[in-house]
């Protein structure tokens, strides 16, 4: 009888430990916190887009010199198009 009781207590303790690890408590966010996080995301995205635009503007003279070489020109245009696409997906 005592063995059964000890096994029962042990099983209950193991179950409690498992339930603690399964259910992690999360901090509830207020609506204002969510809005702040969304605002920060938008601002970061806007800054990335602005920096990319400036980068492409500075590349203009380099692109002109590369355009004189047909094989390189195609590769550069494809790379720039892919880069712009990836940035727009951010």
C-alpha positions as a LaTeX table, in Angstrom:
\begin{tabular}{lrrr}
\hline
Residue & $x$ (\AA) & $y$ (\AA) & $z$ (\AA) \\
\hline
Unk1 & 0.00 & 0.00 & 0.00 \\
Unk2 & 2.81 & 2.38 & 0.89 \\
Unk3 & 4.56 & 1.71 & $-2.43$ \\
Unk4 & 1.42 & 2.55 & $-4.35$ \\
Unk5 & 1.03 & 5.79 & $-2.42$ \\
Unk6 & 4.65 & 6.80 & $-3.10$ \\
Unk7 & 4.25 & 5.97 & $-6.78$ \\
Unk8 & 1.06 & 8.00 & $-6.86$ \\
Unk9 & 2.72 & 11.03 & $-5.22$ \\
Unk10 & 5.69 & 10.71 & $-7.57$ \\
Unk11 & 3.39 & 10.60 & $-10.60$ \\
Unk12 & 1.52 & 13.70 & $-9.41$ \\
Unk13 & 4.79 & 15.62 & $-8.91$ \\
Unk14 & 6.02 & 14.62 & $-12.36$ \\
Unk15 & 2.72 & 15.74 & $-13.87$ \\
Unk16 & 2.98 & 19.11 & $-12.11$ \\
Unk17 & 6.52 & 19.60 & $-13.41$ \\
Unk18 & 5.41 & 18.71 & $-16.93$ \\
Unk19 & 2.50 & 21.13 & $-16.79$ \\
Unk20 & 4.83 & 23.91 & $-15.63$ \\
Unk21 & 7.16 & 23.40 & $-18.54$ \\
Unk22 & 4.33 & 23.06 & $-21.04$ \\
Unk23 & 2.47 & 26.22 & $-20.14$ \\
Unk24 & 4.85 & 29.12 & $-20.19$ \\
Unk25 & 3.23 & 32.23 & $-18.84$ \\
Unk26 & 3.27 & 35.13 & $-21.22$ \\
Unk27 & 3.19 & 38.77 & $-20.36$ \\
Unk28 & 0.03 & 40.31 & $-21.69$ \\
Unk29 & 0.66 & 43.26 & $-23.94$ \\
Unk30 & $-1.43$ & 46.37 & $-23.71$ \\
Unk31 & $-2.87$ & 47.80 & $-26.88$ \\
Unk32 & $-0.51$ & 50.77 & $-26.62$ \\
Unk33 & 2.49 & 48.40 & $-26.46$ \\
Unk34 & 1.30 & 46.65 & $-29.61$ \\
Unk35 & 0.83 & 49.97 & $-31.39$ \\
Unk36 & 4.31 & 51.08 & $-30.36$ \\
Unk37 & 5.80 & 47.84 & $-31.66$ \\
Unk38 & 3.97 & 48.24 & $-34.97$ \\
Unk39 & 5.15 & 51.84 & $-35.23$ \\
Unk40 & 8.73 & 50.79 & $-34.63$ \\
Unk41 & 8.45 & 48.08 & $-37.29$ \\
Unk42 & 7.10 & 50.60 & $-39.80$ \\
Unk43 & 9.86 & 53.06 & $-38.96$ \\
Unk44 & 12.58 & 50.42 & $-39.39$ \\
Unk45 & 11.09 & 49.34 & $-42.71$ \\
Unk46 & 10.94 & 52.95 & $-43.86$ \\
Unk47 & 14.58 & 53.51 & $-42.88$ \\
Unk48 & 15.68 & 50.37 & $-44.75$ \\
Unk49 & 13.81 & 51.47 & $-47.86$ \\
Unk50 & 15.30 & 54.96 & $-47.64$ \\
Unk51 & 18.85 & 53.63 & $-47.26$ \\
Unk52 & 18.37 & 51.25 & $-50.19$ \\
Unk53 & 17.09 & 54.09 & $-52.37$ \\
Unk54 & 20.13 & 56.19 & $-51.46$ \\
Unk55 & 22.39 & 53.23 & $-52.21$ \\
Unk56 & 20.88 & 52.81 & $-55.68$ \\
Unk57 & 21.20 & 56.53 & $-56.32$ \\
Unk58 & 24.92 & 56.37 & $-55.51$ \\
Unk59 & 25.29 & 53.39 & $-57.87$ \\
Unk60 & 24.17 & 55.31 & $-60.96$ \\
Unk61 & 27.62 & 56.17 & $-62.29$ \\
Unk62 & 28.88 & 52.65 & $-61.59$ \\
Unk63 & 25.91 & 51.16 & $-63.42$ \\
Unk64 & 26.68 & 53.31 & $-66.46$ \\
Unk65 & 30.24 & 52.01 & $-66.65$ \\
Unk66 & 29.06 & 48.42 & $-66.17$ \\
Unk67 & 26.44 & 48.84 & $-68.91$ \\
Unk68 & 29.23 & 48.98 & $-71.49$ \\
Unk69 & 29.95 & 45.28 & $-70.79$ \\
Unk70 & 26.94 & 43.17 & $-71.94$ \\
Unk71 & 27.48 & 40.07 & $-69.76$ \\
Unk72 & 28.14 & 42.06 & $-66.60$ \\
Unk73 & 25.28 & 44.41 & $-67.32$ \\
Unk74 & 22.69 & 41.61 & $-67.32$ \\
Unk75 & 24.05 & 40.10 & $-64.10$ \\
Unk76 & 24.11 & 43.46 & $-62.34$ \\
Unk77 & 20.57 & 44.32 & $-63.43$ \\
Unk78 & 19.31 & 40.93 & $-62.21$ \\
Unk79 & 21.12 & 41.31 & $-58.89$ \\
Unk80 & 19.73 & 44.81 & $-58.37$ \\
Unk81 & 16.21 & 43.66 & $-59.25$ \\
Unk82 & 16.47 & 40.76 & $-56.78$ \\
Unk83 & 17.80 & 43.10 & $-54.09$ \\
Unk84 & 14.93 & 45.54 & $-54.61$ \\
Unk85 & 12.44 & 42.67 & $-54.46$ \\
Unk86 & 13.90 & 41.34 & $-51.20$ \\
Unk87 & 13.78 & 44.79 & $-49.63$ \\
Unk88 & 10.17 & 45.30 & $-50.67$ \\
Unk89 & 9.28 & 41.98 & $-48.97$ \\
Unk90 & 10.72 & 43.10 & $-45.61$ \\
\hline
\end{tabular}
